[in-house]
Amino acid sequence: MEKMAGQDIPDSVRGTTRLSTMTAGSKRWPIVPGIKPFQRYGRCGTEISSMLPGIGSIADDICVVRSMNTEAVNHAPGVTFFMTGSQVPGRPSMGSWLSYGLGCESQDLPAFVVMTSSDRGKTCGQLFFDYYWGAGFLPSRYQGVRFRNTGEPVPYLDNPAGVSREARRLLLDDINALNAEHLADYGDPETDTRIAQYEMAFRMQASVPDLLDFSNEPKSVLEMYGPDVLTKGSYANNCLIARRLLERGVRFVQLMHSGWDQHGNLFTQLEEQCRDTDLPSAALVKDLKQRGLLDDTLVTWGGEFGRTPFGQGDPAKPNGRDHFGRAYSWWLAGGGVKPGTVWGETDDFAWNIVKDPVHVHDMQATIMHLCGINHEALTFRYQGRQFRLTDVHGSVVRGMLV
């Protein structure tokens, strides 16, 4: 691609690939190679962009998948597809399925926690919809609990002024007694959810302040996560909270960071995104490893799709890339993944997968397998049929596993 920079990607390579409406009607397809050089990292020698030196420093601990593919061409359907198994909202999210299948280890925190962040300049209008962590048709007790990045992390967790913890306990006891009577009369599972969530909220009044108290974190650990680690709502801050959640028994932690949408600011904003997320992501893996938690914790890092190998904008001087689901990369670490390896391969134009393709449903099946669940067996009956995360698709990619 370096040699052919500026030339059009040949028709024989592009074929009939579906693209977004922003570029589907383009007359030119000018090749834009990587904006920064790639380097070999670690003993394994995996090639990773020099914009990601932190990820490079954990190359021997991760498996890079270069052959991910999806049918989605726009953000919300793409995220929904990976998180729920369908591009149409309404089905349970992956965290909800895993909470339903595995239960909750922690008595004082939810099984499934979500945290979001964005780039400093708020350059992208991507929205985080609740159905990315919703329970769909599963009982709502399995939906993710979102920790907010401004104000109180969990709304209404604090007692109102003048209400003591003892008074709150008495109030909950009375409410739970009424709800228990209602549950006995009508058998509505949502009433059971309400009882459980009231109790969880009461316990979180004590557990969340302790979770967010970093005073016992060594300086060396804080520095590992980078300069933004103490900035509330930053990706770095969320990564540190994620580690603290995981060591407290939370089953599934979902971090989402917006801003990966460089249609017209590729040569400035992409590096900013990498700077925001590179060190904290690597630190999370290192931190889990040094605490002995990485062996039974699976870390996955990726997006709903990649970006086009051709440039978007003025063909003579393109300054962006469009959405591209035909071939893109993820990485995984821990939890039974084969470290220091690369899985899959594309052609020289990074357009077509030529070896070991991994579809979205395959990755879902593999993640479920690594969490100890047969993706074909974990089902829930709804509207007359059994549903599962992978619908009727997906195969475990055993070559990526130890």
Summary of the structure (lengths in Angstrom):
residues: 402
radius of gyration: 22.5
end to end distance: 33.4
largest distance: 73.6
contacts: 1275
relative contact order: 0.19
helix: 36%
strand: 17%
